[in-house]
């Protein structure tokens, strides 16, 4: 980043900055449609548009590595997982009254407050900084990899261990109790004093 003593300001935006603003408006519109539509499939597809717009924003900010991570992980994995979940659960394709909630105004208030806090934090942190969009790429794979594995390798490995622990915990919690009956234990449902069917048939003879 360069300091704010650049040759341009807010009144003389460049073509990249105009494209950034237009893509941001499209992304915001897609996000609003995602949370307001009553059709689950349409919500998932509009989510693809919103996440793709964020990836384009990263490209315009010369952060190509983060942009492709956005496409591969979120657009290529998370949204596909949502669509498979909709298909496997036989969710309604058309308009669904269950997709609406009575807490819409509370959710809107929380969303506006969160956005205001996020904008304030970002503006306060980068008030006097500008990104040189015409210079060398600062978020390329080479630059990001060098910074990650030279200066942030220990936090990266700690995060890997944390994700592994979360995965193991999810597997343990998802297992059902009593799915395997050990030898020598009574089968659930066989109450004391219950006569098996074979013994009952022998007694009738």
C-alpha positions in Angstrom: 0.0 0.0 0.0 1.0 3.6 -0.6 0.1 6.6 1.5 -2.8 8.9 0.7 -0.5 11.4 -1.0 -1.3 9.7 -4.3 -2.0 11.6 -7.5 -5.8 10.9 -7.4 -8.6 11.2 -4.8 -12.2 10.4 -4.4 -13.3 13.0 -7.0 -11.1 11.5 -9.7 -11.7 7.8 -9.6 -10.0 5.5 -12.0 -11.6 2.8 -14.2 -10.8 0.1 -11.7 -12.4 2.0 -8.8 -15.5 2.5 -10.9 -15.7 -1.2 -11.7 -15.1 -2.0 -8.0 -18.1 0.2 -7.1 -20.4 -1.3 -9.8 -19.5 -4.9 -8.9 -20.0 -4.1 -5.2 -23.5 -2.8 -5.9 -24.3 -6.0 -7.9 -22.9 -8.1 -5.0 -25.0 -6.2 -2.5 -28.1 -6.6 -4.5 -27.5 -10.4 -4.9 -27.0 -10.7 -1.2 -30.2 -8.9 -0.4 -32.2 -11.1 -2.8 -30.5 -14.2 -1.2 -32.0 -13.4 2.2 -35.3 -12.1 1.0 -36.4 -14.7 -1.6 -38.8 -17.5 -0.5 -37.5 -20.0 -3.0 -34.6 -22.0 -1.6 -33.0 -22.9 -4.9 -33.1 -19.3 -6.0 -31.5 -18.3 -2.8 -28.6 -20.7 -3.4 -28.1 -19.5 -6.9 -28.2 -15.8 -5.8 -25.6 -16.8 -3.2 -23.4 -18.0 -6.0 -23.7 -14.5 -7.6 -22.9 -12.8 -4.3 -19.8 -14.9 -3.6 -18.7 -14.6 -7.2 -18.9 -10.8 -6.9 -16.7 -10.9 -3.9 -14.2 -12.9 -5.8 -14.2 -10.3 -8.6 -13.7 -7.6 -5.9 -10.6 -9.4 -4.7 -9.3 -9.6 -8.3 -9.8 -5.8 -8.7 -7.8 -5.4 -5.5 -4.9 -7.4 -7.0 -5.5 -10.2 -4.5 -5.7 -13.1 -7.0 -4.9 -15.8 -4.5 -7.7 -14.9 -2.2 -10.0 -14.5 -5.2 -9.4 -18.1 -6.4 -9.7 -19.4 -2.9 -13.1 -17.7 -2.8 -14.1 -19.4 -6.0 -12.8 -22.9 -5.2 -13.9 -23.1 -1.6 -17.1 -21.1 -1.3 -18.6 -21.1 -4.9 -17.2 -24.6 -5.8 -17.7 -26.4 -2.4 -20.1 -24.6 0.0 -22.8 -23.7 -2.6 -22.6 -27.2 -4.2 -23.0 -28.7 -0.7 -26.1 -26.6 -0.2 -27.6 -27.6 -3.5 -26.9 -31.3 -2.7 -28.5 -30.8 0.7 -31.6 -29.3 -1.0 -31.8 -32.2 -3.4 -31.2 -35.0 -0.8 -33.7 -33.6 1.7 -36.4 -33.1 -1.1 -36.8 -29.5 -0.2 -39.6 -27.6 -2.0 -38.5 -26.2 -5.4 -41.2 -23.5 -5.5 -42.1 -20.8 -3.0 -42.0 -22.0 0.5 -43.8 -20.3 3.4 -41.3 -21.8 5.8 -38.5 -19.8 4.3 -39.9 -16.6 5.9 -39.4 -15.6 9.5 -41.2 -13.3 11.8 -37.9 -11.9 13.0 -37.1 -10.1 9.8 -36.9 -6.6 11.4 -34.7 -7.8 14.1 -32.4 -9.5 11.6 -32.3 -6.3 9.5 -31.4 -4.3 12.6 -28.5 -6.7 13.5 -27.3 -6.8 9.9 -27.2 -3.0 9.6 -25.5 -2.6 12.9 -22.9 -5.2 12.0 -22.3 -3.6 8.6 -21.8 -0.2 10.3 -19.3 -1.5 12.8 -17.4 -3.3 10.0 -17.3 -0.3 7.8 -16.2 1.9 10.7 -13.4 -0.5 11.7 -12.1 -0.8 8.1 -12.2 3.0 7.5 -10.5 3.7 10.8 -7.7 1.2 10.1 -7.0 2.1 6.5 -7.9 5.8 6.5 -4.6 7.1 5.2 -3.7 4.1 2.9 -4.3 3.5 -0.7 -3.8 0.3 -2.8 -1.6 0.9 -5.9 -3.7 -0.9 -8.4 -1.3 0.0 -11.3 1.7 -1.5 -9.6 2.9 -5.0 -9.0 0.4 -7.6 -7.8 0.5 -7.7 -4.0 -1.9 -10.6 -3.4 -0.5 -13.2 -5.9 0.1 -16.8 -5.0 3.9 -16.3 -4.7 3.6 -13.3 -2.4 1.0 -14.9 -0.2 2.8 -18.2 0.0 6.1 -16.6 0.9 4.4 -14.5 3.6 2.4 -17.4 4.9 5.2 -20.0 5.2 7.9 -17.5 6.4 6.2 -15.4 8.9 2.9 -17.2 9.8 3.9 -20.8 9.6 3.3 -21.5 13.3 -0.2 -20.0 13.4 -1.0 -21.8 10.2 0.0 -25.2 11.7 -1.9 -24.4 14.9 -5.0 -23.7 12.9 -4.6 -27.0 11.1 -4.5 -28.9 14.4 -7.5 -26.9 15.6 -9.5 -27.9 12.5 -8.4 -31.5 12.9 -9.7 -31.5 16.5 -13.0 -30.0 15.4 -13.3 -32.7 12.7 -12.7 -35.5 15.3 -15.1 -33.9 17.7 -17.8 -33.7 15.0 -17.3 -37.4 14.2 -17.6 -38.4 17.9 -20.8 -36.3 18.4 -22.4 -37.6 15.3 -22.2 -41.2 16.3 -25.3 -42.7 17.8 -25.2 -44.2 21.2 -25.7 -47.9 21.3 -25.3 -48.5 17.6 -23.0 -51.5 18.3 -24.3 -53.9 21.0 -21.4 -55.7 22.7 -21.4 -59.4 23.3 -23.0 -60.5 26.6 -25.3 -57.5 26.9 -29.1 -57.6 26.5 -30.6 -56.3 23.2 -32.5 -53.1 23.8 -36.2 -53.7 23.8 -36.0 -57.1 25.3 -37.7 -56.5 28.7 -37.2 -58.8 31.6 -39.6 -61.7 31.6 -40.4 -61.5 27.9 -40.7 -65.0 26.4 -39.1 -65.4 23.0 -41.3 -66.4 20.1 -39.6 -69.8 19.7 -40.2 -70.7 23.4 -43.8 -69.6 23.1 -44.3 -71.9 20.1 -42.8 -74.8 21.9 -45.1 -74.3 24.8 -48.2 -74.3 22.6 -47.2 -77.7 21.2 
